[in-house]
Amino acid sequence: MATNTTGTGWDTGALDLDAYAERIGYRGPLRPDLETFTALHRHHIANVPFENLDIMLGTGPGVALADIAAKIVHHRRGGYCYEMNLLFAAALDRIGVPVRRQLIRIGDPLEHARPRSHLVALVELDGRTWLGDVGFGSGAAEPLPVDRAAVSEQGGWTYRVTEPLADGDRRVQELRAGQWETMYTLIPDATYPVDVALANESTSTSPSSPFTRRPVVVKRGPETELRLLGRTLAETDRDRRDTSREIADDQYAATLAERFGLELTEQEAKRVTAAIPPEPETTG
C-alpha cells in the first residue's frame, strides 16, 4: 500500500519531523519499521495529553496540519483525535511508514449506532495491519494488530480484537473490571481530508458532542489513567478503582500544568472554568 503524500491532500510537508520527535521525547532513529512505529506511538501517548480545551476556549480546533503542528509541537499543547492522529500519521508518512487515516465508529453500532467520528491511523508493516491511535485518551499505549482476532496485554491494560461480527466489522475492546467493553468498531470505508474536516466541525460545535459540554483532559500511563472532566480530577487504576477530587477554579491552571504538563494563562483558565455548566440541583 502506498503512503499518503502531499499530493493526497494531507499536507505532510507542513510537519517539522525533528521538532515533532523532540516534542514527544523520542531520540531514536527514524526508520520505516515496526520498532520505530511502536516507539513513536508510545512516546506520543506518554508525553502529549488528550484535551479539548480549545473547544472550551472557543478558538477551534482546526485540522490543517500546519495549525496542529503549531499548537501541539511548538506551543506544547495536547489535542483530540483529529489533531493527534493527523499529526502522528504525518510523522509516519514522513519516515516512509505505509499509513492511511481512517474514520471509525466509537462503541458498537449493533448496540448503539454512532457516526464515524473517531480518527485513527492504520499501518501495514511486517505483513500485518496495525492500529495506531494516539488520540483516544484512554487507548492503548502501543499499536494493536487488527487484521485478525487477538488479545494484547500492555502493562496493566488488556485489549482484544474480535472476529468480524454480524455486520462484518471487527471490534477493538478493553477488559474493564472483568468485562470486555467495545472501544470502537473498525470499518473499511475510505477517508479523505474533507471527511475529517466535516467530522471535526461537528464534534467541536454540536451541542450533542461530549466535547462541547465540559473540559476533557486525559493522560494514561502504564498502570493508571488520569482524567480531568469538568472540575473533577480522577485517577483510575487497571481494576477501575477511582480516586477523585474537585478542583477549585483558582487552581485550574496549576492543575493542568502540574498534572498534565499543559500551560494555560490564568485568563484562559478562567474562560475554561466559566464554560463548565453548573451541576444539576438535587432534591430530596
N, C-alpha and C positions, 0 to 999 in steps of 0.2 A: 504494500500500500504506500503510495507516495505521500510525502509530508506536505502539510499546508505551508504555503509561502505567501509573500506579499501579494502575489497575483490572485490569490483566492479571496482577498478582502479582509484578511485577519491582521494585516499591517504589522507583521512581526519585526520589521526593521525598526520600529519605534522603541524597542527594548535595548537598553544597555545591559548586556548579559553579565559583564563583570560586576556592575553595580547591583544587579539582582542577586548574584551569588553572595556578595558581601552583606546584603540586607538579610538574607536568610541564614547567614553564618556558615556558609559552605566554602571550604577551601581546597577541596579535592579536584581531580581532573574533570573536565567536561567532555565526556565521551558518549557516543550514542549507544549505550549498553544498559542492561538491566540494573547493574550495580549503581551507575550514576543516576538513573531514573529514580531508584529507590531512595538513594541518599538525598537527592533534591526534594523529594516528597516529604521525607522525614524531617529535614531541616526547615522546610516551609511551615509545616504543621507546628513545629516546636517554637518557631520564632515570630510568626505572623498571626495574631488572633483574628478570629471571625468577629465582625462587628458591622452594625448598620447605623452608626452614629451620624453619617451624612444625611440619611433619610430624616432622622430626628432634627437635624440642623436645617433641613430644608434646602440643602445645597447639592442634591444628587442622590445616588452616584451615577456617573456616566460609564459607558462601556468602550469608549475609544481607548486603545492601548496606551497612547501617549498620556492620557489623563490618569489611567490606572497606575502606570509606572511612576508618574509624578507623585501621586498620593501614597502608594504603598512603599515604593523603593526609596524615593528621595525625601518624602516627608515622614516616613516610617510609621504610617498608619496601618490598620488592617483593612478588611473588606468582607463582602459576602460573595456568594458562589460565582456570580458572573465576573466580578473583578478578579477574584483569587484564581479561578481556573483559566480565565483568558490569559492572565499573566503567566501562570505556570505552563500552559500549553505553548505560549510564545517562546519561553525559555527552552522547552523541549524541541520545538521547531528549529531554533537557532543552533542547537548542537546536533541536529540530524536525527532525532528520535522520531519514528513514524507515529504521528498523533492526529487524532480527529476530535473536534469538540462535539459534544452530544448533549442535547437537552433530553432529560428523562423525567419520570414522574416520582414525586415523593410518595412513600407509602405503597399500598397495594390497591390498584384500581378495582379489583374484584370485590374489595371490601368497601372502599370509598374512593370514587374516581376524582382525581385532581388533574389539572392541566400539566403539560410539560413545562415545568418551571424551575428545574434544577439542572445546572450545567456541570458536566464532568469532562474529563479527558480520557479517551480510550486509546491505548497504546499497543502496538504489535511488536513484541520482542521475544526472541528465543522460541518462536513457534507458538506463542500463547497470546491471548488478548488480556490486557491488564487494565483495571480501573484505577485511574488516578483522580483523587478528589481531595484537594486542599481547602475546599470552600464549603464544607458541610457543618463545620463547628464541632460536632460530636462524632466525626467519622474516623476511619482507620488512619493510623499514623503512616502506614506503608501501603503501596499498591496491592490490590487484590486481584488474583487471576479469576476471570469471569466467563471464560469460554466453556467451562464445564462445572458441574456441581462439585463443591469442595468446602471444607471447613478450614479456617485460618485462625491461628492464635497469635495475638500481638500484645506482648506484655500482659496486662490484666484484662484485656478485651478479647472476645471471641466473635468471629464473623463466619457466615456461610453464604454461599451462592447456591440457589436451588436449581433443580431441573426445571425446564420450562413448564409453567402451569397451564391452566385451561386456555388462556389467551395466547399461549406460545412464548411468553416472555419469562425471563429469569428474574428472581427477586434477590436483592442483597439484604441480608438480615444480620442483626446483632443479638447475642444472647444476653438478656437482661432479666435478672432475678429468676433465672431458671426457665425463661420463656423466650422463644425466638420472635423478635419483633422486626417487621419489614421496614428498612430504612428507605429504600427506593426500588423502583422497577425499571429494568433496562429495556429499552425499546429501540428498534433498528432504524427509525426514520432519520433521514439526513438532516443536518443542522447547518444553517447559514448565518452570516452576521446579522441579517435582518431579523431572523428568528430570535436571536439573543437580545437585540435592541428592543424588540416588542415585549419579550418576556421581562426584561429589566424595567421597562416603563410601567408595566402592570404591577410587578412586585413592589416597586418603590413608591407607587402612588395610590394603588387601590385601597379603599377602606377595609376591604376583606383580607388584605395581606397581613400576616403576622408581623411583618417588619415595619409597618406604618403605625403600629399601635403603641410600641414601647421600645426602649433601647434593648438590644440583644448583643451581648459580648460573651464569647466562649473561647476557652483555651483548654484543650485536652492534653494531658501528659500521659506517661506510661501507666500510672496507677490511678490517677484522679482526674476529674473534669471540673473546671472552674467556670461558673456562669454568673453573669450579671444580667438579670431580667428586670427591667424597670429599676426599682431601688433595692431589689433583693439580690444579695451576693450569696451564692450557694456553691458548696463543694461536694461532689459525689464520688464515691469510690466504685470499684468494679462490681460490688454487690448491690449497687444502687442505694447505698445509705447516704443520706444528706445531712449536712450541717449548713445552716443558713443564718444570715443576719441582715437587718435593714441598714442601708447606707444613708446617712444624713446628706442633705443637699450640699452643705458646705464641705463635705468630704468626698464628693463625687469625683472631682478631678484628681485628687490624690489617690483614690482607689484605682482609677483607670491607669494611672502612672505606675503605682507600686505593684499591683497585682497582674496587670496585662501589658505593661510597657507602652501604653498609649498616652500621648501628650495632647490634652486639650487645654486651651486657655480657660481661666475662671469664667469669662464671659460665655464661651462656648458651652461649658459645663452647665451654666445657669440656663441656657437655651434648651439644652437636652432635658434637664430635670423639669423645666416648665412645660415640656411637651408630654410628660408622663401623665396619663389620665389618673384621676383620683380613684382610690379603692372604693368599691361599692359599699354602701352603708348596709349594716346588718341590723336586723330587728329580732326581738325576742328576749 
